[in-house]
Amino acid sequence: MCSAEPINCFPVLVNILSNTFLRLFNSTARIRVWSEPFYNTQSPELKSDIFFICLTYMLILAAGLPPHFAVSSMEDYKVKSM
């Protein structure tokens, strides 16, 4: 019926239960439940913008990490913490 992941299994379970209760009460209506756990972007421009924002963030992060480690090891050297 569904995969083992709870994010996919819960909507299927809700659908089965709700349709079962509707059949018990002799209703002809049916309830459809679907799950889309991740936001789906169709626009290539939006995907490109998100990519460049993430790339810029990663470049800034990558530029800031090595000095952090260098300063940390220099502080250790000054206090002779070996």
RASULTA-V968579 format. One line per field, one symbol per residue. ss: DSSP state (~ for helix, > for strand, _ for the rest). psi: psi as a letter, one per 40 degrees, with the letter a starting at -180 (. if undefined). burial: I if it has 9 or more other C-alpha atoms within 8 Angstrom, else O. A space follows every 50 residues. Layout:
BEGIN
ss=???
psi=???
burial=???
END
This chain:
BEGIN
ss=_____~~~~~~~~~~~~~~~~~~~___________________~~~~~~~ ~~~~~~~~~~~~~~~~~~~~~~~~~~~~~___
psi=diiehdddddddddddddddddddefieiihhhihgdhhhhehddddddd dddddddddddddeddddddddddddddeff.
burial=OOOOOOOIIOIIOIIOOIIOOIIOOOOOOOOOOOOOOOOOOOOOOOIOOO OOOOOOOOOOOOOOOOOOOOOOOOOIIOOOOO
END
